Amino acid sequence: MASIHRWLGAAPITDPVDRRNAPFVQVLLLFFCVFVPLNKALYLWAVLSGRWYGRTALAFDAATDLLMCVAAGVAVWMIRRGRFRPAVSLFLGTALVAMVAIYAVVDVKNVSVEVFPMMVLALGGLVLGRRALWTIAALQVLGYLICLVSNLLGFVPEKRPALVATGIIIATTGAYLLIAIIVDRTVTALREALAESIAKTERLEREMAERERAQQQLVHAQKMEVVGRVASGVAHDFDNVLNVVLGYAMRRERLADRGVPALVEAMGGVELAARRALAISRKLLSFGRQEVPKPVLFDAAQALRELQPMLRQLFEADIQVEVQAEAPAWVRMDRGQLELALMNMAANARDAMPDGGCFHLHVHLLDDVVELDVEDTGHGMSAQVQEHMFEPFYTTKPSGSGTGLGLAVVRDLVQAAGGTIAAHSVPGRGTSFHIRLPRAGDGAGVALMPLRAG
């Protein structure tokens, strides 16, 4: 049964509503292909026994049913090739032609008890929409009028009184028009609700895309702010590098007198100093580049070690920077975002230690998570500040000294990677942040342990 359902649903139809309707419509059409031959065999028995329809009416009925059987088979073939609406239109059009033809040779009484026109009306309205619904209704009314005229002119075996025949046709027409109105209003309401839902979904997708762009711009702005803070330290470091190079250059004549080994040693010192400057500049350029976030698998411990020179540029000389990252700690997230989060917290730690202190970074494994501890010995935070510290635009710094977005961005970046962040602080004794990220690699799971502040 499941394989049949999969086969019916495998038609290449793009419209989602039509794709959902396709299995049922195919079953209905296949039913007609099987039911009509059996029905005609029953009619043949009726002819041989001399009952029910006259021979003319039965001939019309057999011809029209055979036509509908062929149309149903062709419609199934069309649906299997993705032409759903043309297939339904073909079948319903054939059914309407058959009904109009048969109404010309049957008694009005038979018209009043037929349920097939109701099926055609409902199917057209539900699948093809309002225009098809009222087109079908108009053609059905035309068929009823032809039936009435045929009855009044005596073209049917059992001619009924004009008043009776007219009353039957009027009642039947009114009933089907009422059904058409009900189907119309119901289908219209459903389609309007669907259109409204689609519109809301598209609007939500646009809003989410705009929010993502705004988030990326905010992250880039935070990077630029951190780059600005690091710039002075980088300039100082470059000054030291240039002094080393300049020192070797000023001693070139004395080094030349000492021979080639001295010159080689001097050039080695210049190369070492230049490589240090190059590493810092490349890291700074890479950090400040605006890129689309790309989660990758990397070692958080190695990332912290490589970030250490840049961190040192952020702090004054009276602040000791300690990075403890020995064991491999594999995580999956955007590496630049992790670096941004750590630089933001380092910048806050620097501002919290105007008289010097210690900034400590520690990464270690804890079951199925990687925990990063960020600690400082600054002035700490009160309970009220801790309650609001992750809120956007909340800041305790003087006007113009901060945006209040640093920790809010940190929280968003950590949560986007499936992690958690908590903080513990005591006024006058410093602050510690604890970030937990799902451990990746080595077959480790990704479930996070509950994280408690402190």
N, C-alpha and C positions, 0 to 999 in steps of 0.2 A: 504493500500500500504506500509506503514511504517513497519507493522508487517511482511509482506512478505520479505521486504528488510532485516529486522533483522534476519529472519529465514535463508535467503540465506547467510548472513554473519556470522552465528553462527557455521560454520564448524570449527572443532578444527585443524587448520592449523598453523604451527609455522612460516614458512617463510613469511615475510611481503608482498613480491611481490605476491606470490601465494595466500595469503589470500585476497589481493585486487582483483585478477583475478577470484577467486572462484565464486562470485555471477554471473558474466557474463557467465562464462563457464557452470554453472548449468542451467541458463536460455536457453543457446544454446542447451544443451543436452536435456532438457525437451521439447524444440521446436521440436527436431528430433523425440522424442517419440510420440508427437501428430501429427506432420506433415506427417510422413511416412505412417501411416494407411490411412489417407485421400488421400494421393498421390496414394496409391495402389488401392483405390476405383476408382479413376479416370482412372488408367491404366486398371482396369477390364472393365470399360465402353468402353475403346478404343478397347479392344480385342473383346468384343461383337459386336461392330460396324464395326469391320474389318479394323480399321485404325491404323496408327502410327507403332509401332514396330511389328516385326513378333512374333509368339508365343514363339519361343525359346529365343529370346532376352528378351521378357517380363518375361518369367519364371526366367531367370538369374537375371533380374533386381529386381523382387519381392523377390527372395531369398536373394539377397545381401542387399536389403533395410530392410528386416525383421531382418537380422543379425545385421545391424547397429542400428536398433531400440532397440534390446536387449542389445547391447553393450553400447548405450547411457544410458539406464536405470541402468545397472550395474555400469557405471561410476559415475552417480549421487549418487548411494548408497555408492561407495567408497569415494567420496568427502565428504559426510556427516560424514564419519569416519576418516577424516583427511588425506586420501591417495590421495592427489591431483594429483601429477605428474604421479603415476601409472594409475590413472583413465583416464587422458588425453592420456597417451600412449596407453592404451587399446582401447579407442575410435578411435584414429588416425590410429592405426595398423589395426583395423577392417575395417575402411574406405579405407585404401590402398589396402587391400586384395579384398574388394568388387570392387574397381575401376579396378584393374588388371583383375579380373574375367569378369566384364561386358565389358571391352574393347575388349575382345576376340570375342564377338558376335555382336558388334554394328558397324555401318558405321563410317568411319573416320570423316565424316562431323559432327556427333554428338559429337565426342571428341573435336573438335575445338570450339564448342559453350558452353561447360560445364563450369560452374562457381564453382562447388563444389570442384574441385582440388585446385583452388586458395584459397578457405577457409581453406582447410586442410593444405596447404603450410604455410599460414600466421599464423594459430593457432599453428602449430608445432614450427615455428620459434619464435613467441612471448612468448610462454609459456615454451617450453622445451629447447630452445637455438639452437646454430649453428649446433651441431651434428645432432639433430633431423631434422632440416630444410633441410640439404643436404641429409640426408637419405631418407626423403620424396621425395625430388626432384629426386633422383636417381631411386626410385621405380616408380615414375610417368613416367620417361623416359622409364623405362622397360615396363610399361603398354602401352605406345604409340607404342613402337616397336612391342609388341604383337598384338596390333590393326592393325598395318601396315601389319604384316605377315598374320594375319587372313584375311585381305582384299585382299592381293595379291593371297592367296590360295583359295579364293572364299568361305570362311566360313560364309559370311554375305549375307543377302538377296540382297543388292544392291552393287554389285561389281563395284568399280570405276577403271578407268585406272591407271596403276602403277605410272605413272608420277604425276598424280593429287593427288593420295593418298600419295605418298612420299612427295610432296610439302606441303600438309596440315599438315602432321605429323611434318615435319621439322619446319614449321612456328609456330605450336602450341608448340613444344618443346622449340624453341628459346624464345617464349614469356614467357613461365613459368620459364625458366632459368633466364631471365632478371628480372622477378618478385622476384625470389629467391635471386638474387644478391642484389636487392633493400632492401628486407626484412632483409637480412643478415647484410648489412652495417648499416641499421637503428637500428636494434635490438642490434648489437654489440656496436654501439656508445652509445645507451641508457644504456646498461648494464655496459660499461666501466665508464660512467658518474656516475652511481649508485654506482659502486665499489669505485670510487674515493671519492664520497661523504661520503660513509660509512667509508672509511679509514680516511678522515679528521675528521669525528665525533669521531671516536675512538681515534685519536691523540689528539683532543681537550679534550676529557674526561680524557686521561692520563695526559695532561698538567694541567687540573683543579685539578686532584687528587694530582699531585706533588706540585702545588701551595698551596693547602690546607695543605699538610704535612709541607711545608716550613713555612706557616703561623702559624701552631701549634708549630713548633720548635721555631719560632721567639717569639711567645707569652710566651713559656716556658723560653726562654732565658731572656726575660724581667722580668719574675717572679723571676728568679734567681738573676738578677741584683738588684731588689728591696729587695729580701731577704738578700742579702749581705749588702745593706745599713741599713736594719733594725737590722742586727745582733748585731751591737755595742750597740744599745739601749736595745735590749733584754738581752745582757750580763749584762748591768748595772742593769736592772730590776731584773734579777736572782740574782745578787750580793746582792741587797737589801733584796730579799726573804730569801736568805741563812743567811744573817746577823740576820734577825728576828728569824729564826729557831735556829741559833747558840746562840742567846741571851737567848732564853728560855732554851736551853740545859745547858748553863753555870749557870743558876739560879736554876737548878733542886733541889739542896740540900735545898736552902732556901724555895723553893716552897713546898718541901716535909714537912718541918717543919710547914708550914701554913695549912697543911691538904689537904684532897681530893678536896675541891672546888677550891683551888688555882691551883692544878695540872690540873683539868678539864678545867679551864679557859685558862691555858697555852697551853694545847693540842688543844683547840679551835683556839687560835691564830696561832699555827703551821699549823693546817688544813686550815685556811683561807689563809695564805701565800702560802701554797703548791697549793691550788686550783687556786690561781691567776697565779702562775708559770705554772701550767698545762694548763690553758686556753690559755696563750700566746704561749706555745710550740705547742699545738694542732693546733692553728690557723696558726702558721707559717708553720707547716708540711703540713696542708691542702692547704694552699696557694701555696706552692712550688711544689706540686704534679703535674706531667704531666698527664693530662686527656683529653679525647676527649670532645669538647664542647657539653654540653647538656642543651638547653634552658629549664628552669623550671619557674614556677610561684612562686614569692617570694615578700616579702615586702621590698622595697628598703630602707625605713626608718629604719627598724630593722637591715638590713644589714649594714647600716652606723653606727648605734649604736654599733654593735658587732665589727666593724672594728676600732672603735675609739682607743682602747688600742694599737693596732698595729700601728696606725698612730702616736700616741704619741711617740713611740719608734723611729720614723723616724726623729723627729725634736729635735733640741737642746733645752735646758731648757729656753732659752730666746725667744722662739717662742711659742706664745699662740695658742692652737688648740681648735677651737669651732665647735661643731657638733650640728646642729639644725634639728632634725628629729622627729617630734611629731606624725603627722597624718599618718595613714597607706597609703603607696604608692605602689600599686601592679604593677609589671612589669613582662614581660616574656622574659628572656634571660639567658645566662649562668652566674650564680652568680659570679664564679671565674673571669670571664672576666670583669664584672663591678668592682670588687675589684681591679683587675689589672689596669684598666683605672684610677681609683681614686688614687691608689698608685703612678702611673706614674706622674700624675699631682701634687700630694703632693711632690714627689721628686723634680720636677722642681721648685715648690714653695719654698722648703727649700733652693735650690741653689740660688734662687732670693732674699733671705733674710739673707745674711751672718751676718748682725748686729742685727738680731732679728726682730720680727714683729708679725703678726697675720695671721693664716690660718683658713679660715672659710668654712665650708661645710653646705649647706642648701638644703633640699629636700622638695618640696611642690607640690600640685596638681594645674594644670592649665587646666580647662575644661577636655578634653579627653587625656591629656598628663601628664606625671610626669616630672617635671623639677628639675634638680640637678644643683645648683650653687656652683662653686668652686672658691674661691677668696683668694687672698693674698695681702699683703701690701709691696711687694718687689719693685725692681727697674723698673718693667714694661718692655714693648717692644715698639720698634719704629714701624712705619707703614711698613717699608721694612721687618722687621722680621715677623710681623703679616701676611704679604702677602705670606711668604714661610714656615711658622711654621709647617704646616701639611705635607710638602713634606718629603719623606723618605730621611734619611741621612743628612738633613739640621740641623745644630747645630751652636750655637754661643759660645759654650764652647771651652776651649783650647783642643788641640790635646791630646787624651787619656782620656779625662774627660767625654766623652759622645758619643753615637753612632748616635744621630740624629733620632732615630727610635721611641722614646717615644710617642710623639704626633701623629705620623703617625699610630702607633698601636692603640692608643686611638680612633682616627677617624674611623679606619677600624672596631674596635669592636663595636662602637656605631652604625655605619651604618649597620653592619651585624644584629643588633637587631632591625632595622627599625627606628632608631633614627637619630637625627641631633645634631651637635655641632657647637657652634660659640664662639668667644672670643672678649673681649674688653679690651684694655690696654692703659694706658697713661704713658709715661716714667716718672719715679720717683713717681708714685702714685699707682702702683700695677697692677695686672691683674685679670680678672674674666672670667671664662669659664661657658657657659650655655649649659647643655646637656638636650635634650628633648627626652623622650622615650615614646612609645605608652603605654597608661594606660591599664592594664589588670584586669579582675575580676570586680565584681559588675555590669556586663552588660555594661561596658563602651566600647565605640568604640576604634578603633585603628588609626584613621586618625590623622595625625600630623598637628598642626597649623604652618603657615609660621614662620620661626625663623629668626630674624634680629640681626645682630651683634650689641652688645651694649644694 
